[in-house]
Amino acid sequence: MKTTLTTALESALDFLEGLDRNPVAPTADRATLLSRLQSDAPEEGLAPELVIRELVHTVDGGIVGSASGRFFGWVIGGALPAAIGADWLTSVWDNNATLYACGPAASVIEEVCGRWLKQILGLPGHASFAFTTGCQMAHVTCLAAARHAVLAKRGWDVEKQGLAGSPPIRVVCGDVRHGALDRAIRLLGLGSANVVPLADFRQLESALDGSPAIVLLQAGEINSGAFDAFEKLIPIAKARGAWVHVDGAFGLWAAASPRYRHLVRGVQTADSWATDGHKWLNTPFDCGYAFVIDPESHRAAMSHRASYLTHSTEARDQLEWTPEWSRRGRGFPTYAALRQLGRKGVAEQIENCCRHARELVHGIARMPGVELVSEPILNQGLVRFTAMDTDAVIEAINQSGEAFFTGTTWRGTRAMRVSVCNWRTSDDDVRRTLHAVERILACRATSAS
Ligand SMILES: *Cc1c(COP(=O)(O)O)cnc(C)c1O
């Protein structure tokens, strides 16, 4: 056991220490990775220490450097040292965080972290919560509670009667939203045909006629980082009896910073909120959080009781709140991240990422042949390359190994996304990245002329 885990520890340290030196983008392609693996299920076993050595060799070059401070693709967080350590221990302790009886510490730590998260995110203290695999399942959890609540008001018990024959539920949302919401709608049987996308939320009032409705708002649009006007829209939705759910995968964390809190003004008056630990809080994957204003609707949608389980009357049985049954103790890395940073540290992390996003976006936009497409409101921004194909420039930057970006199409324009979500991104990383982009643009400009 000891040599196996020591081997893993040494490889982990090698990897982390190599982040500044090694290419950010993967260097091994699929064929290479496949060629290193056995094509059929192995007949014979292998000593555990050798398994780890072999694994490290096998995946070499196939690990994206998303832990690096120069990784700006999609919306991908880093992992804080304390959170990584706690995540390792979560695997070692190997408790099933489904019932208090299966792991008292895992249950109590979630109870405490749930309270901390509500304080940091400025959410109502009496809201119930669940620690899920990510924001996707946090949406499923919240919207299951929403489905319960809006139908219960019409005397329909959806858990018992199902959706066949139920009053229809309308889902009103913006026309630009994260696909995880659409998947949650599908999984819950709400039906994509019942989604009413609004090009403009000024149409919200007329889209709600008092029949069962769920309104989806967002804190942090995936490309621009934009926020819906919660203060104005939530009272309109509430007056029409709708349930308001907020997608705040990364953007809800603006609430943790005095400087950015104004962006989420009024968000606490919604009915449910979904966010992530593995993005901006920088816990390792997988870790998301669901919060629901009405614990009874939340519990009605999720709970299950059975004679072979050992339910607690007082303590938190996570199974009562989560869509999963057996699960890992996500409270441990969450606790470690929050304990390492404290409220001040969380605010600083948010503000540093936002500052670095601005420096990168403006720094790149100032270069010849670059246009600013979307100014960072928070930690996401967009630029496009006017003299060259934007995707080709992204490809060249990634190929250089110095930094990593991804593209998007926003309001019909092809653009490069800049997303800063990692505690590790330093001023030096910003400088190195700007140099790399500058070099690539200069070299492309020369080869083009
Ligand atoms: C990442 C993201 C999601 C999905 O969250 P997962 O943690 O990947 O399940 C949903 N909405 C937004 C805005 C996101 O950025």
The ligand as an ORCA input file, in Angstrom:
! r2SCAN-3c Opt
* xyz 0 1
  C     -20.413     24.781    -16.519
  C     -21.758     25.353    -16.569
  C     -22.889     24.541    -16.393
  C     -22.777     23.053    -16.217
  O     -22.130     22.755    -14.998
  P     -21.371     21.383    -14.726
  O     -20.706     21.625    -13.426
  O     -20.423     21.199    -15.851
  O     -22.388     20.299    -14.657
  C     -24.123     25.154    -16.374
  N     -24.253     26.484    -16.565
  C     -23.193     27.289    -16.740
  C     -23.410     28.759    -16.921
  C     -21.907     26.755    -16.760
  O     -20.852     27.559    -16.928
*
